[in-house]
Amino acid sequence: MSAKLILTEREDIDPFLTNMGLSHDGLVEVVRFAEAQRALCTSNDVRGFNLITVHDKAARGLREVFCGEDWEKDETDNQAGIRNPKLKLRVIPCNFDENAGNLDARPTNRVLKGHATRRKVRCNRTGWLPNLPMPTPMPGKSDFTTWVLGIFAEDQKPLAAELSLPLGFNGGRYFDFVNRIILDLRGDPMTGSQRRQPDRGGPVEDIDIEIKRKV
């Protein structure tokens, strides 16, 4: 089996994504949109709503940025994302742990996944041929190859994301990837808490009001 591929440089990433009908800047736009919406969550939201928000807004972002002539909305197995019928590719969002974008560690999903994810990973395995930059579906065995847009977004920690192709899934978690495309988010250094609106009532600004004694 050929070595696994991790792309970090734009000169390598851009042509790879072009062949997939995607773009680095478009994916970064999706990630930043999802994080900006998450940053509006407060401690008064229901537990886990921040992760739900990232997932939902990333799915929406994928559709708004890429859907058109080649890509379309996809809800296969109730997993929201997009698909390209011509290339037989699918992209779905996922909340990754703090290893997202880390070249020295293997990321996984923060929330346990079930049968639908297992089936998609199995299709990826049957469609992958060694020495090819991205999987080619094998007729009769798999329809679409499913890529995961993994996002790590949390207060006071750097935003990180990657587009990865999972080949291993066990116990509700991804454990192996054949290709990882690390997205460059260095142009957006602020953490979510720095963009968050004040979590309190009352005016956002202090206004000085001049008081004059009546003569």
C-alpha positions as CSV (number, residue, x, y, z in Angstrom):
1,M,0.0,0.0,0.0
2,S,1.3,3.4,-0.9
3,A,2.2,6.0,1.8
4,K,-0.5,8.2,3.1
5,L,-0.7,11.7,1.7
6,I,-0.7,14.9,3.8
7,L,-0.8,18.2,1.8
8,T,0.1,21.5,3.5
9,E,1.4,23.7,0.8
10,R,-0.9,25.7,-1.5
11,E,1.2,24.8,-4.6
12,D,0.2,21.1,-3.9
13,I,-3.3,21.7,-2.4
14,D,-4.7,24.0,-5.2
15,P,-4.3,21.6,-8.1
16,F,-5.5,18.6,-6.0
17,L,-8.7,20.4,-5.0
18,T,-9.2,21.7,-8.5
19,N,-9.3,18.1,-9.7
20,M,-12.1,17.5,-7.1
21,G,-14.1,20.5,-8.2
22,L,-13.3,22.4,-5.0
23,S,-11.1,25.3,-3.9
24,H,-8.9,26.0,-0.9
25,D,-10.3,29.5,-0.5
26,G,-13.9,28.2,-0.7
27,L,-13.3,25.7,2.0
28,V,-11.7,28.3,4.2
29,E,-14.7,30.5,3.7
30,V,-16.9,27.6,4.9
31,V,-14.8,27.0,8.0
32,R,-14.7,30.7,9.0
33,F,-18.5,31.0,8.5
34,A,-19.1,28.0,10.7
35,E,-16.8,29.4,13.4
36,A,-18.2,32.9,13.3
37,Q,-21.7,31.4,14.0
38,R,-20.4,29.2,16.8
39,A,-18.7,32.2,18.4
40,L,-22.2,33.7,18.9
41,C,-23.1,30.8,21.2
42,T,-23.2,31.5,25.0
43,S,-23.3,29.5,28.2
44,N,-27.1,30.0,28.1
45,D,-27.4,27.8,25.0
46,V,-28.3,24.1,25.4
47,R,-25.4,21.8,26.0
48,G,-23.6,20.8,22.8
49,F,-25.2,23.6,20.8
50,N,-21.8,25.0,19.8
51,L,-20.9,21.7,18.1
52,I,-24.3,21.5,16.5
53,T,-23.9,25.0,15.2
54,V,-20.5,24.3,13.6
55,H,-21.8,21.2,11.9
56,D,-25.0,22.9,10.6
57,K,-23.3,26.0,9.4
58,A,-20.5,24.1,7.8
59,A,-23.0,22.1,5.8
60,R,-24.8,25.3,4.9
61,G,-21.6,26.9,3.9
62,L,-20.6,24.0,1.7
63,R,-23.9,24.3,-0.2
64,E,-23.8,28.0,-0.5
65,V,-20.2,28.1,-1.7
66,F,-20.0,25.1,-4.0
67,C,-23.5,24.1,-5.1
68,G,-24.3,24.9,-8.7
69,E,-23.4,23.3,-12.0
70,D,-21.3,20.5,-10.6
71,W,-22.2,20.1,-6.9
72,E,-25.6,19.6,-5.3
73,K,-27.1,19.2,-1.8
74,D,-26.8,15.7,-0.3
75,E,-28.7,14.2,2.6
76,T,-27.7,10.5,2.1
77,D,-28.3,8.6,5.4
78,N,-29.5,11.9,7.0
79,Q,-25.9,13.2,6.8
80,A,-26.0,16.8,5.4
81,G,-23.4,17.7,2.8
82,I,-22.8,18.1,-0.9
83,R,-22.1,15.7,-3.7
84,N,-20.7,15.8,-7.2
85,P,-22.5,13.2,-9.4
86,K,-20.0,13.6,-12.2
87,L,-16.9,12.8,-10.1
88,K,-18.8,10.6,-7.6
89,L,-17.5,12.6,-4.7
90,R,-19.3,13.6,-1.5
91,V,-18.2,16.1,1.3
92,I,-19.7,16.1,4.7
93,P,-18.7,18.3,7.7
94,C,-17.6,16.9,11.1
95,N,-16.4,18.3,14.4
96,F,-12.8,17.1,14.8
97,D,-10.8,17.0,18.1
98,E,-7.8,19.2,18.8
99,N,-5.6,17.1,16.4
100,A,-7.3,18.6,13.4
101,G,-4.5,20.1,11.2
102,N,-1.8,18.5,13.3
103,L,0.8,16.8,11.1
104,D,2.2,14.8,14.1
105,A,-1.2,13.4,15.3
106,R,-4.2,11.7,13.9
107,P,-7.5,13.5,14.4
108,T,-10.9,11.9,15.0
109,N,-14.5,13.0,15.5
110,R,-15.5,14.6,18.8
111,V,-19.0,13.1,18.7
112,L,-19.5,9.3,18.2
113,K,-20.8,8.3,14.8
114,G,-22.9,5.4,13.8
115,H,-23.9,3.0,11.0
116,A,-24.2,5.6,8.2
117,T,-20.6,6.8,8.8
118,R,-19.3,3.2,9.0
119,R,-21.0,2.4,5.6
120,K,-19.4,5.5,3.9
121,V,-15.9,4.6,5.2
122,R,-16.4,1.0,3.9
123,C,-17.3,2.4,0.5
124,N,-14.1,4.6,0.6
125,R,-12.0,1.5,1.3
126,T,-13.5,-0.5,-1.6
127,G,-12.9,2.5,-3.9
128,W,-9.3,3.3,-3.0
129,L,-6.5,2.1,-5.3
130,P,-2.9,2.5,-4.1
131,N,-0.7,5.1,-5.8
132,L,-3.6,7.3,-6.8
133,P,-3.9,10.8,-5.3
134,M,-7.6,10.3,-4.6
135,P,-9.9,7.3,-4.6
136,T,-11.6,6.1,-7.8
137,P,-15.0,4.4,-7.1
138,M,-15.1,0.8,-8.3
139,P,-18.3,0.1,-10.3
140,G,-20.7,-2.1,-8.5
141,K,-19.0,-1.7,-5.2
142,S,-19.4,2.0,-4.2
143,D,-21.2,5.0,-5.7
144,F,-19.6,7.9,-4.0
145,T,-16.3,8.5,-2.2
146,T,-16.9,10.5,1.0
147,W,-14.5,13.2,2.2
148,V,-14.8,14.8,5.6
149,L,-14.4,18.5,6.3
150,G,-13.1,18.2,9.8
151,I,-13.2,21.4,11.9
152,F,-11.9,22.1,15.4
153,A,-13.4,25.3,16.9
154,E,-13.2,26.2,20.6
155,D,-12.7,29.3,22.7
156,Q,-9.2,30.4,23.4
157,K,-7.7,27.9,21.0
158,P,-6.6,28.3,17.3
159,L,-9.2,27.4,14.7
160,A,-8.1,24.4,12.6
161,A,-9.5,22.4,9.8
162,E,-8.7,19.8,7.1
163,L,-10.4,18.0,4.3
164,S,-9.6,14.3,4.8
165,L,-10.5,10.9,3.3
166,P,-11.2,8.4,6.1
167,L,-10.4,4.7,5.6
168,G,-10.7,3.4,9.1
169,F,-13.7,3.6,11.4
170,N,-14.2,1.7,14.7
171,G,-16.1,2.3,18.0
172,G,-17.9,5.3,16.5
173,R,-14.7,7.1,15.6
174,Y,-12.4,7.6,12.6
175,F,-9.0,6.2,13.2
176,D,-7.3,6.2,9.8
177,F,-7.1,8.6,6.8
178,V,-5.4,8.0,3.5
179,N,-5.4,11.7,2.4
180,R,-5.4,14.8,4.6
181,I,-5.5,18.3,3.1
182,I,-4.6,20.9,5.8
183,L,-6.3,24.2,5.3
184,D,-4.4,27.4,5.9
185,L,-6.3,29.5,8.4
186,R,-3.4,31.8,9.3
187,G,-5.1,34.8,7.9
188,D,-7.8,34.6,10.6
189,P,-5.8,34.5,13.9
190,M,-8.6,35.5,16.3
191,T,-10.1,32.8,18.4
192,G,-13.9,32.5,18.8
193,S,-14.0,34.2,22.2
194,Q,-12.4,37.3,20.7
195,R,-15.3,37.6,18.2
196,R,-18.0,36.7,20.7
197,Q,-20.6,39.3,21.6
198,P,-20.8,40.2,25.3
199,D,-22.7,37.6,27.2
200,R,-24.6,40.0,29.4
201,G,-27.6,42.3,29.4
202,G,-27.6,46.0,29.1
203,P,-25.8,48.4,26.8
204,V,-22.7,47.2,25.0
205,E,-21.0,50.6,25.3
206,D,-20.7,53.1,28.1
207,I,-22.1,56.4,27.1
208,D,-21.1,59.6,28.8
209,I,-24.0,62.0,29.3
210,E,-23.3,65.6,30.2
211,I,-25.5,66.7,33.1
212,K,-26.0,70.5,33.5
213,R,-27.6,72.1,36.5
214,K,-30.7,74.0,35.7
215,V,-30.3,77.8,36.4
